[in-house]
Amino acid sequence: MIHARSHDELKALAADVIRLSRLLTRERESLPAAYLKDRGLREAYEAYYLPPNLVKIQALLRELAAHPGKLLDKDTLRVLDLGCGPGTAMLGVLEFFSAGKKRPRIEFTAVDHIAENLKMAGELVTKFKSTSDLDASLKTIRSTIEQAPHLPETAFDLIIFSNVLNEIFIHDEARIAKRTALVADLLNRFLADDGSCIIIEPALRETARDLLAVRNGLVDAGFPIYAPCLCHAACPALANPKDWCHEDIPWDPPELIQELDKLTKLRKDSLKFSYLIVRKDAKTLRDVHGEHVFRVVSEPLVSKGKIEFYICGEAGRKLITRQDKDETPGNDVFGRLRRGDVVGFENLIDEGRRYKISKETQVNRRTRT
Ligand SMILES: C[S@@+](CC[C@H](N)C(=O)[O-])C[C@H]1O[C@@H](n2cnc3c(N)ncnc32)[C@H](O)[C@@H]1O
């Protein structure tokens, strides 16, 4: 549990955060399956990774809630959290609904292969419930996700894999095919016909590219992608081994994380992650934003006399350029676009390999969901 810490306790926590951060990034190759059995790493996870991760899931719930079909509008919401860790995603779901007008009863089922994680998840969910008037229940199941197909069959409205897919079959060369088959099997068995599956992964190049490959496999297996993709063909970012696709949302970290960042020289000042929202029906973000929209998939590329981005839409991923001399009130928002924005255009010039904004182009940034 988080409590006021002495300077020595904070330094010890910072050392564990560094140890955990290394394991989750450059030492991933040697990540032990049960690393969260280590108490120090577990505390580091709760202090440093849980707070940003529970905000990430809420951004994705907002993308679902924006759909005109009221996709989350249920009296009872059944949620399956696979690889729940300390309960991060469930806390995110609880925060999301407790801040909203529509408050379903939430029935959580949480799966993790480490008993200590399930215990911590149970404690944190109970603590949250005691401070809110949400009606929620939690059933914990100690199991690997690979064994989850043996769970009793229930139709879940939400299935969540938050930062766990990359840890399954991690050292296996056939990991993409195995992860795809596992996710497809779990969705076939456990996702309600009108349910949604949220997959969140770290924004590292390797894990994000692996997720894009799983995405292609799921599309081939007949699962439409709700978000983030506005391109329904094979993911264009996989064509170049240097490319990957990820989100980056501004975030004001809590004080403890700011202190840990100072001590560790790490940086958690924005929410970086890659994700997929998958459904069985054909509902997509296009139903929210219209057909001719694009996702901004890069930082602004600013050079002398122009500003450019990569955007991704039905025709794939292309560079879009606006020369400074062509800036007008109708397109000035272009210079303020950010990675992850959904954007539409009128009078856009398609030059084949890239798009060009002229003085006549109107740029419409959609509300960021
Ligand atoms: C990085 S943590 C993510 C925790 C939480 N979902 C979050 O987003 O903060 C990965 C979690 O998945 C669990 N895990 C990893 N591989 C698993 C497997 N094969 N079966 C079940 N749980 C697994 C770990 O024990 C750990 O709790």
The ligand as an SDF file (V2000), in Angstrom:
LIG
                    3D

 27 29  0  0  0  0  0  0  0  0999 V2000
    3.2630   -5.8190  -16.5070 C   0  0  0  0  0  0  0  0  0  0  0  0
    2.1400   -6.5780  -15.4230 S   0  0  0  0  0  0  0  0  0  0  0  0
    0.6300   -5.7850  -15.8890 C   0  0  0  0  0  0  0  0  0  0  0  0
   -0.2980   -5.6510  -14.7390 C   0  0  0  0  0  0  0  0  0  0  0  0
   -1.5690   -4.8490  -15.0540 C   0  0  0  0  0  0  0  0  0  0  0  0
   -2.4120   -5.5330  -15.9830 N   0  0  0  0  0  0  0  0  0  0  0  0
   -1.2010   -3.4750  -15.5490 C   0  0  0  0  0  0  0  0  0  0  0  0
   -1.4810   -3.1340  -16.6990 O   0  0  0  0  0  0  0  0  0  0  0  0
   -0.6220   -2.7010  -14.7820 O   0  0  0  0  0  0  0  0  0  0  0  0
    1.8990   -8.1780  -16.1470 C   0  0  0  0  0  0  0  0  0  0  0  0
    0.9960   -9.0740  -15.3070 C   0  0  0  0  0  0  0  0  0  0  0  0
    0.6530  -10.2310  -16.0410 O   0  0  0  0  0  0  0  0  0  0  0  0
    0.8530  -11.3770  -15.2490 C   0  0  0  0  0  0  0  0  0  0  0  0
    1.2060  -12.4580  -16.1700 N   0  0  0  0  0  0  0  0  0  0  0  0
    2.2780  -12.5310  -16.9890 C   0  0  0  0  0  0  0  0  0  0  0  0
    2.2300  -13.6520  -17.7250 N   0  0  0  0  0  0  0  0  0  0  0  0
    1.0930  -14.2890  -17.3700 C   0  0  0  0  0  0  0  0  0  0  0  0
    0.4870  -15.5000  -17.7860 C   0  0  0  0  0  0  0  0  0  0  0  0
    1.0370  -16.2540  -18.7180 N   0  0  0  0  0  0  0  0  0  0  0  0
   -0.6810  -15.8620  -17.2080 N   0  0  0  0  0  0  0  0  0  0  0  0
   -1.2500  -15.0790  -16.2460 C   0  0  0  0  0  0  0  0  0  0  0  0
   -0.7180  -13.9390  -15.8150 N   0  0  0  0  0  0  0  0  0  0  0  0
    0.4360  -13.5400  -16.3750 C   0  0  0  0  0  0  0  0  0  0  0  0
    1.9840  -11.0030  -14.3050 C   0  0  0  0  0  0  0  0  0  0  0  0
    1.9600  -11.7950  -13.1450 O   0  0  0  0  0  0  0  0  0  0  0  0
    1.6780   -9.5470  -14.0450 C   0  0  0  0  0  0  0  0  0  0  0  0
    0.7830   -9.4160  -12.9730 O   0  0  0  0  0  0  0  0  0  0  0  0
  1  2  1  0
  2  3  1  0
  2 10  1  0
  3  4  1  0
  4  5  1  0
  5  6  1  0
  5  7  1  0
  7  8  2  0
  7  9  1  0
 10 11  1  0
 11 12  1  0
 11 26  1  0
 12 13  1  0
 13 14  1  0
 13 24  1  0
 14 15  1  0
 14 23  1  0
 15 16  2  0
 16 17  1  0
 17 18  1  0
 17 23  2  0
 18 19  1  0
 18 20  2  0
 20 21  1  0
 21 22  2  0
 22 23  1  0
 24 25  1  0
 24 26  1  0
 26 27  1  0
M  CHG  2   2   1   9  -1
M  END
$$$$
